[in-house]
Amino acid sequence: MRKPICRATADGSWSFTGTLVNSSDKNKMFTVAIAVTVGPAVAGHTIITKTVAAGKSAEIAAPNFAKTKDSAGTCTPVVSVEDAP
């Protein structure tokens, strides 16, 4: 994934954007799991699944998927990739 950005507004609304890049010669299915944590607590999470054609890229976004009391927290994206069915 290229250019992942996960940030919160001052009121604690979290959004994520990124670009999936498939540099292979086969279509790939990407699964992106994103979680916002504050200490040990999960404030919100989402999963994005997207198939990207061989040699192509795709933009992904998850607007307002988590809420914290302010902009404090940690956002962690995890990406897995497999051959598309």
C-alpha positions as CSV (number, residue, x, y, z in Angstrom):
1,M,0.0,0.0,0.0
2,R,1.2,3.4,-0.9
3,K,0.5,6.7,1.0
4,P,-1.6,5.4,3.9
5,I,-3.0,8.4,5.8
6,C,-5.1,7.9,9.0
7,R,-5.9,11.0,10.9
8,A,-8.4,12.4,13.3
9,T,-10.1,15.8,13.3
10,A,-10.0,17.8,16.5
11,D,-13.4,16.4,17.6
12,G,-12.0,12.8,17.3
13,S,-13.6,11.6,14.0
14,W,-11.1,9.3,12.3
15,S,-10.7,8.7,8.5
16,F,-8.3,6.7,6.4
17,T,-7.1,6.9,2.8
18,G,-4.5,5.0,0.8
19,T,-3.5,3.6,-2.5
20,L,-3.4,-0.2,-3.2
21,V,-0.7,-1.1,-5.8
22,N,-0.7,-4.3,-7.7
23,S,2.6,-4.6,-9.5
24,S,2.1,-8.3,-10.3
25,D,0.8,-9.8,-13.6
26,K,-2.3,-11.3,-11.9
27,N,-5.4,-9.7,-10.4
28,K,-5.0,-9.4,-6.6
29,M,-7.6,-9.1,-3.8
30,F,-6.4,-6.8,-1.0
31,T,-7.9,-6.8,2.5
32,V,-7.1,-3.8,4.7
33,A,-8.1,-3.9,8.3
34,I,-7.8,-0.6,10.1
35,A,-8.2,0.0,13.9
36,V,-8.0,3.0,16.1
37,T,-7.0,2.3,19.7
38,V,-6.7,4.5,22.8
39,G,-4.6,2.6,25.3
40,P,-5.9,-1.0,25.4
41,A,-9.4,0.1,24.1
42,V,-10.5,-0.2,20.5
43,A,-12.3,3.0,19.5
44,G,-13.4,1.8,16.1
45,H,-12.4,-0.4,13.2
46,T,-13.2,-1.2,9.6
47,I,-12.3,-3.6,6.9
48,I,-11.9,-2.7,3.2
49,T,-11.7,-5.5,0.5
50,K,-10.8,-4.5,-3.0
51,T,-9.7,-6.4,-6.1
52,V,-7.0,-4.6,-8.1
53,A,-6.3,-5.6,-11.7
54,A,-2.8,-6.7,-12.7
55,G,-0.4,-3.7,-13.1
56,K,-3.0,-1.2,-11.7
57,S,-3.6,0.7,-8.5
58,A,-6.8,1.7,-6.7
59,E,-7.6,4.4,-4.1
60,I,-9.4,3.4,-1.0
61,A,-11.0,5.4,1.8
62,A,-12.8,4.9,5.1
63,P,-14.3,8.2,6.2
64,N,-15.4,8.7,9.8
65,F,-14.9,5.0,10.8
66,A,-13.9,5.6,14.4
67,K,-14.6,8.2,17.1
68,T,-12.5,9.2,20.1
69,K,-13.0,12.0,22.6
70,D,-10.3,14.1,20.8
71,S,-7.6,13.4,18.3
72,A,-5.6,11.2,20.7
73,G,-5.2,7.6,19.6
74,T,-3.3,5.2,17.4
75,C,-4.4,4.2,14.0
76,T,-3.0,0.9,12.7
77,P,-3.7,-0.5,9.1
78,V,-2.8,-4.1,8.3
79,V,-2.8,-5.3,4.7
80,S,-3.1,-8.8,3.3
81,V,-3.0,-9.8,-0.4
82,E,-4.1,-12.9,-2.3
83,D,-4.8,-13.9,-5.8
84,A,-8.2,-12.7,-6.9
85,P,-10.8,-15.5,-7.6
